[in-house]
Amino acid sequence: MTSLYPLEYAAQQVGGEHVSVRNLTPPGAEPHSLELTPRQVLETADLDAFIYLSNFAPAVDDAAKEAGEAAFDVREHARLDLDSSEEEEHAGESPKEHAEHADEEEQAPEGLWRGRP
């Protein structure tokens, strides 16, 4: 289970046919102000994995506490500090080109694709 659509999409892409991914945020809902029922919060205690972004929605943080060891906070691993000058610098690049620049700048976390097939 995930807390946001981008995380749902990423989990589906990584896990492929080996995973079944659900998202706590319904389509069209505002994820910042997501409210969960007590049942939804308790449901996270039985998950194999709960992928979420901490400090984004208080209800999701509560659900992550219920998930315990199954909770994976992407905040610690995602680069969320891009400013507009960095975005403009890499505008129009393909994902491969962007990864190569990240590799050159030593910004890509260890273990991520670094321009190699």
N, C-alpha and C positions, 0 to 999 in steps of 0.2 A: 504494500500500500504506500501511496505517496501523498504529500500534502498540496502539491501544485502540479498543474498540467506539464510544465517543462520537465519536472522530475519524473512524472509518469511516462512521458515520451522517451526520456533517456533510459529508464529502466527497461522499457519494452525493447528498445534498440539493442541494449546490452544483453538482455536475457533471451530475446527472441521467443521461439516456441517452447522454451524451457520454463517460462514464467507466466503467471497470470497476474496482471497489475491492475489495481483499482486506485482511484483518486478520491480523497476525502472531499475535495472542492468540486461541487457540481458544475457542469457547463454553465457559463454565464454568471456565476456567483463571484463576488468580490473576495479574493483570498485573504486580504488584510483583515477583513471583519468576519471571517468564517466563525460560525457558531456550530458547535457539535452537540448532539444529544448525549446524555450519559451512556446510552448503549453504544454509540460510535466510539466514545473514549474507551470504554471497557473492551470493545472489540479489538483494539490495538494490542491488548495484552496477549492475544493468541496468534499474533502474526509471526511469520518467519522473518520478515523485514519491514521496517517502517522508515521510509526515506523522507526527510523533511528539512526545512530551513528554519532554524531556531530564531526566536525574537521577531517573527514575522506576523504571527497570529497567536495570541495567548492560548486559545483553545487547542491549537496544534501542539504547543509546548506541553500542555497537560496530557494530551494523548501520547506524546513521546515518553513522558514519565511512566505511563502505564505499559508502554511497549518494552521498557527496560532495555535489556541487552540487544533486542531486535532493532532498536532505534539507531538510525544513522543520520547524523546532522551534516548536511553538505556545507554548511557555513565554514567549517574548518578546512574544507578542501576546495571550495569554489573561489574564484577570483572575483570579488564583488566590488573592487576598488577602482575600476576603470574610470578615468576621467575623459572628458570630451576630446582632449588633445590626443590621447592614445587611440580613441575610437577613430578619429579623423586620419591619424597616421596609417592605420591599417584598413581604411575604407577601400572597398573594391577588391581586396585580396581574396583569393580562394582559401578554403580551410587549410589546404596543404601549405600555402605560402604563409598564412598566419602562424601555423604550427612551427614552420621553419624559423620565423622571426622569434617566436617564443623560445625556441631551442637556442638560438644565437644569444638571446638576452638572458638565458637561463631562467626563464619564467615558467616553463612547463614543469609541473610536478613530476617527480621521479615515478616511472612506471607508466606514464601516459605516452601515447603515440608521439614521436618526435620526428616526423617526416619520413619514417621508414615504413615500407609496406607491412 
